[in-house]
Amino acid sequence: MAVRIRLSKRGRKKLALYDIVVSDSRSPRDGKFIQKLGTYNPNTNPATVVLNDELTFDWVMKGALPTDTARTILSERGVMLKKHLQVGVDKGAITQAVADQKFSAWVNQKDSAKASSANALVSKKEADKKARLAAEVKIKEAKAEQVRAKKIVAENPVAAADLAAEAPAEAAE
């Protein structure tokens, strides 16, 4: 029996959520599965992955083959790197301590990269918010100026005629 780690779709139309499951390769996509490993939500920015890493690593070491999308998710989480390092330990190429050290260094680097990208997203959102606010203020000031001009015209028609006479003179210059 060929065992695969793949995504099983749930949710609704245009708002899909996926379960990361271990299943027989012959079973349908949303059908029977052996074990649920976690969930994947591509609708958020960045995509949300909740995964039991130890259980997933156990299945990968037993020979479960991930699909392309599942492999990408597992690589992002470090499961595939951990498998790679563990195979090296099993073959005697490196020691377990070195493998653990390399994996923890990778995790630290990944966490710092995630933090910096999250900070970049937050700062971009704040900059966009400030830009929208500045545009709204300009629109508000222009409308206030129009209202003030209408008020002057309504209160004093003579001053309005003077303003109308000055406008063509300024346009001619």
C-alpha positions as CSV (number, residue, x, y, z in Angstrom):
1,M,0.0,0.0,0.0
2,A,1.4,3.4,-1.1
3,V,0.9,6.0,1.7
4,R,0.8,9.6,0.8
5,I,0.8,12.9,2.8
6,R,-1.6,15.2,1.0
7,L,-4.2,17.9,1.3
8,S,-7.8,17.1,1.8
9,K,-10.2,19.9,0.9
10,R,-12.9,21.2,3.2
11,G,-14.6,24.5,3.7
12,R,-16.8,26.2,1.1
13,K,-16.6,27.5,-2.4
14,K,-13.9,30.2,-2.8
15,L,-13.0,29.8,0.9
16,A,-11.3,26.5,1.0
17,L,-9.4,25.1,4.0
18,Y,-7.3,22.0,3.8
19,D,-6.5,19.2,6.2
20,I,-3.0,17.7,5.9
21,V,-3.6,13.9,6.1
22,V,-1.9,10.6,5.6
23,S,-3.9,8.4,3.3
24,D,-3.7,5.5,0.9
25,S,-2.8,6.9,-2.6
26,R,-5.8,5.0,-4.1
27,S,-8.4,6.7,-1.9
28,P,-10.1,9.9,-3.2
29,R,-8.9,13.3,-2.3
30,D,-11.6,14.1,0.3
31,G,-12.2,10.4,1.2
32,K,-10.9,8.0,3.7
33,F,-7.6,8.8,5.4
34,I,-5.4,7.1,7.9
35,Q,-4.5,10.1,10.2
36,K,-4.9,13.8,10.2
37,L,-1.6,15.7,10.7
38,G,-2.8,19.3,10.7
39,T,-4.5,22.1,8.8
40,Y,-3.6,24.5,6.0
41,N,-5.4,27.8,5.4
42,P,-4.2,29.6,2.3
43,N,-6.8,32.4,2.7
44,T,-4.7,34.4,5.3
45,N,-1.6,36.5,4.6
46,P,0.7,34.7,5.2
47,A,-0.9,31.3,4.9
48,T,-1.6,29.6,8.2
49,V,-0.3,26.1,8.8
50,V,-1.0,24.2,12.0
51,L,0.9,20.9,11.9
52,N,2.0,18.3,14.4
53,D,5.7,18.3,13.3
54,E,6.7,15.2,15.3
55,L,3.9,13.0,14.0
56,T,4.6,14.2,10.5
57,F,8.3,13.5,10.8
58,D,7.4,10.0,12.1
59,W,5.3,9.3,9.0
60,V,7.9,10.7,6.6
61,M,10.6,8.5,8.2
62,K,8.3,5.5,7.8
63,G,8.1,6.2,4.0
64,A,5.0,8.3,3.5
65,L,5.5,10.3,0.3
66,P,4.2,13.9,0.3
67,T,2.5,15.4,-2.7
68,D,4.2,18.5,-4.3
69,T,2.1,21.0,-2.3
70,A,2.5,19.0,0.9
71,R,6.2,18.8,0.3
72,T,6.4,22.6,0.1
73,I,4.5,22.9,3.4
74,L,6.7,20.3,5.1
75,S,9.8,22.0,3.8
76,E,8.6,25.4,5.2
77,R,8.1,23.7,8.6
78,G,11.5,22.0,8.5
79,V,10.2,18.4,8.5
80,M,12.0,17.6,5.2
81,L,15.3,19.1,6.5
82,K,14.9,17.1,9.7
83,K,14.4,13.9,7.7
84,H,17.5,14.7,5.6
85,L,19.6,15.2,8.7
86,Q,18.2,12.1,10.3
87,V,19.1,10.0,7.3
88,G,22.6,11.3,7.5
89,V,22.8,10.3,11.2
90,D,21.4,6.8,10.3
91,K,24.1,6.4,7.7
92,G,26.8,7.6,10.0
93,A,27.8,10.7,8.0
94,I,27.1,13.0,11.0
95,T,26.4,12.7,14.6
96,Q,23.0,13.4,16.3
97,A,24.4,16.4,18.1
98,V,25.6,18.0,14.9
99,A,22.3,17.3,13.2
100,D,20.4,18.8,16.1
101,Q,22.7,21.9,16.0
102,K,22.1,22.4,12.3
103,F,18.4,22.0,12.7
104,S,18.2,24.5,15.6
105,A,20.3,27.0,13.6
106,W,17.9,26.6,10.7
107,V,14.9,27.1,13.0
108,N,16.5,30.3,14.5
109,Q,17.2,31.7,11.0
110,K,13.7,30.9,9.9
111,D,12.1,32.5,12.9
112,S,14.1,35.7,12.4
113,A,13.1,35.8,8.8
114,K,9.4,35.4,9.7
115,A,9.7,38.2,12.3
116,S,11.3,40.6,9.8
117,S,8.7,39.8,7.1
118,A,5.9,40.3,9.7
119,N,7.4,43.6,10.7
120,A,7.6,44.6,7.0
121,L,3.9,43.8,6.5
122,V,2.9,45.8,9.6
123,S,5.0,48.8,8.5
124,K,3.6,48.7,5.0
125,K,0.0,48.6,6.4
126,E,0.8,51.6,8.6
127,A,2.3,53.5,5.6
128,D,-0.8,52.7,3.5
129,K,-3.1,53.9,6.3
130,K,-1.2,57.2,6.6
131,A,-1.3,57.7,2.8
132,R,-5.1,57.1,2.8
133,L,-5.6,59.5,5.7
134,A,-3.5,62.2,4.0
135,A,-5.6,61.8,0.8
136,E,-8.8,62.1,2.8
137,V,-7.6,65.2,4.5
138,K,-6.8,66.8,1.1
139,I,-10.3,65.9,-0.2
140,K,-11.9,67.3,3.0
141,E,-10.0,70.6,2.7
142,A,-11.0,71.0,-0.9
143,K,-14.7,70.4,0.0
144,A,-14.4,72.9,2.8
145,E,-13.0,75.5,0.4
146,Q,-15.9,74.9,-2.0
147,V,-18.4,75.3,0.8
148,R,-16.7,78.5,2.0
149,A,-16.8,79.9,-1.5
150,K,-20.5,79.1,-1.9
151,K,-21.2,80.7,1.5
152,I,-19.5,83.9,0.4
153,V,-21.5,84.0,-2.8
154,A,-24.8,83.4,-1.0
155,E,-24.1,86.1,1.6
156,N,-22.7,88.8,-0.6
157,P,-23.5,88.8,-4.4
158,V,-21.4,91.9,-5.0
159,A,-18.3,90.1,-3.6
160,A,-19.2,87.1,-5.7
161,A,-19.2,89.3,-8.9
162,D,-15.7,90.7,-7.9
163,L,-14.5,87.1,-7.4
164,A,-15.9,86.1,-10.8
165,A,-14.2,89.1,-12.4
166,E,-10.8,88.3,-10.8
167,A,-10.9,84.7,-12.0
168,P,-11.0,85.5,-15.8
169,A,-8.3,88.1,-15.3
170,E,-6.0,85.6,-13.5
171,A,-6.7,83.0,-16.2
172,A,-5.7,85.5,-19.0
173,E,-2.4,86.1,-17.3
